[in-house]
Amino acid sequence: MRIGVYPGSFDPATLGHLDIIRRASRLFDKLIVAPMINGEKHSSFTMEEKVDFLQRMTRDLPNVEVESFSGLLADYVKEKNACAIVKGLRAVSDFEYEFQMALANKKLNPDVDTVFLMTGQKYLFLSSTIVRDIARHGGDITGFVPEEIREDIMKKLDRTK
């Protein structure tokens, strides 16, 4: 069974993330979407909220599982018996960082490859940071995040109310 792991902070998950998840789910028998605990970043959403959002927005993808993790990605991938790490790329600046991480993960776990998927053109500008900024100012995030989670994001972040 070919297993892929798509790690990320997903703070919050966006339609760009969902685009990568849908496309990656066609490449693997099982895709584990893995929100990770990153001590260097302050999260706007709890791990439970992130897992819930991701489960709701991938409900129609039977081969997608959502599971949070902490620690080294290379160790988690090995524990899950995965053959690949999936990373979405928007710009050259994403590639430089992700390429460095891919090399480090390959050194730590020589049995795993990193698969880079280019974000769909209509999502090139989209990031969790942009979604948070718009939501905090009461802006409309329709078209940026899946409909299933839009109101939950607004309830948590909208500071104009």
C-alpha positions as CSV (number, residue, x, y, z in Angstrom):
1,M,0.0,0.0,0.0
2,R,1.4,3.4,-1.0
3,I,0.9,5.9,1.9
4,G,1.6,9.6,1.6
5,V,1.8,12.1,4.5
6,Y,0.8,15.7,3.9
7,P,2.1,17.7,6.9
8,G,1.4,21.3,7.7
9,S,0.3,23.9,10.2
10,F,-3.2,24.3,8.6
11,D,-3.9,27.4,10.6
12,P,-6.5,27.4,9.2
13,A,-6.8,25.0,6.2
14,T,-7.6,26.8,2.9
15,L,-9.0,25.9,-0.5
16,G,-5.3,25.7,-1.6
17,H,-4.7,23.0,1.0
18,L,-7.8,21.2,-0.1
19,D,-6.6,21.4,-3.7
20,I,-3.4,19.7,-2.8
21,I,-5.2,17.1,-0.6
22,R,-7.6,16.1,-3.4
23,R,-4.8,15.8,-6.0
24,A,-2.5,13.9,-3.6
25,S,-5.3,11.5,-2.6
26,R,-5.3,10.3,-6.2
27,L,-1.6,9.5,-6.1
28,F,-1.7,7.3,-3.0
29,D,-3.7,4.4,-1.6
30,K,-3.9,6.3,1.6
31,L,-3.1,9.9,2.4
32,I,-2.6,11.1,5.9
33,V,-3.2,14.8,6.4
34,A,-1.1,15.6,9.4
35,P,-1.4,18.9,11.2
36,M,1.7,19.3,13.2
37,I,2.5,20.9,16.5
38,N,5.1,23.5,15.8
39,G,6.6,25.1,18.9
40,E,8.1,28.0,16.8
41,K,4.7,29.2,15.6
42,H,1.8,30.6,17.6
43,S,-1.4,29.0,16.3
44,S,-4.7,30.8,16.1
45,F,-6.6,27.4,16.2
46,T,-6.2,24.5,18.6
47,M,-5.0,21.2,17.3
48,E,-8.5,19.8,17.9
49,E,-10.0,22.5,15.8
50,K,-7.5,21.9,13.0
51,V,-8.2,18.2,13.0
52,D,-12.0,18.8,13.0
53,F,-11.8,21.3,10.1
54,L,-9.6,18.9,8.1
55,Q,-11.9,16.0,8.8
56,R,-15.0,17.9,7.8
57,M,-13.5,19.2,4.5
58,T,-12.2,15.8,3.5
59,R,-15.3,13.8,4.4
60,D,-15.8,12.9,0.7
61,L,-12.3,11.4,0.3
62,P,-12.4,7.8,1.6
63,N,-8.6,7.3,1.4
64,V,-7.8,10.4,3.4
65,E,-7.1,10.3,7.2
66,V,-6.4,13.2,9.5
67,E,-4.1,12.7,12.4
68,S,-2.0,15.3,14.3
69,F,1.6,14.7,15.3
70,S,4.6,16.3,17.0
71,G,8.2,15.5,16.7
72,L,10.3,14.8,13.7
73,L,8.4,14.4,10.4
74,A,10.9,11.7,9.2
75,D,10.1,9.6,12.3
76,Y,6.4,10.1,11.9
77,V,6.5,9.0,8.2
78,K,8.5,5.9,9.2
79,E,6.1,5.1,12.0
80,K,3.2,5.3,9.4
81,N,5.0,3.2,6.9
82,A,4.7,6.0,4.3
83,C,6.7,6.2,1.2
84,A,6.4,9.9,0.6
85,I,5.9,13.3,2.1
86,V,3.6,15.6,0.1
87,K,4.3,19.4,0.0
88,G,2.4,22.1,-1.8
89,L,4.4,24.8,-3.5
90,R,3.1,28.3,-4.4
91,A,6.3,30.2,-5.3
92,V,10.0,29.8,-5.7
93,S,10.5,31.0,-2.1
94,D,8.4,28.0,-1.0
95,F,10.6,25.7,-3.0
96,E,13.9,26.9,-1.5
97,Y,12.7,26.1,2.0
98,E,10.9,22.9,1.2
99,F,13.8,21.6,-0.9
100,Q,16.1,22.1,2.2
101,M,13.6,20.3,4.4
102,A,13.2,17.4,1.8
103,L,17.0,16.9,1.9
104,A,17.1,16.9,5.7
105,N,14.2,14.4,5.8
106,K,15.9,12.2,3.2
107,K,19.0,12.2,5.3
108,L,17.0,11.2,8.4
109,N,14.9,8.6,6.6
110,P,16.5,7.4,3.3
111,D,13.4,5.4,2.5
112,V,11.1,8.4,2.0
113,D,10.8,10.8,-0.9
114,T,9.2,14.2,-1.0
115,V,6.6,14.9,-3.7
116,F,6.1,18.5,-4.6
117,L,2.7,19.5,-6.0
118,M,2.3,23.0,-7.5
119,T,-0.8,24.8,-6.1
120,G,-3.5,25.3,-8.6
121,Q,-3.1,28.7,-10.3
122,K,-6.2,30.2,-8.7
123,Y,-4.7,29.6,-5.3
124,L,-1.2,30.9,-5.9
125,F,-1.8,34.0,-3.7
126,L,-3.6,32.1,-0.9
127,S,-2.2,31.4,2.5
128,S,-3.5,30.8,6.0
129,T,-2.0,34.2,7.0
130,I,-4.1,36.0,4.4
131,V,-7.2,34.2,5.5
132,R,-6.5,35.1,9.2
133,D,-5.9,38.7,8.3
134,I,-9.1,39.1,6.3
135,A,-11.2,37.2,8.9
136,R,-9.8,39.4,11.8
137,H,-11.0,42.5,10.0
138,G,-14.4,41.1,9.3
139,G,-13.8,40.5,5.6
140,D,-15.4,37.9,3.5
141,I,-13.3,34.7,3.3
142,T,-15.7,32.9,0.9
143,G,-13.7,31.5,-1.9
144,F,-10.6,31.2,0.4
145,V,-11.7,28.4,2.7
146,P,-14.0,25.4,2.4
147,E,-17.6,26.3,3.1
148,E,-17.8,23.6,5.8
149,I,-15.4,25.6,8.0
150,R,-15.9,29.2,7.0
151,E,-18.3,30.3,9.8
152,D,-16.2,28.6,12.5
153,I,-13.1,30.5,11.3
154,M,-15.1,33.8,11.3
155,K,-16.5,33.2,14.8
156,K,-13.1,32.6,16.2
157,L,-11.2,35.4,14.4
158,D,-13.5,38.3,13.5
159,R,-12.5,41.1,15.9
160,T,-15.0,43.6,14.4
161,K,-17.9,42.2,16.4
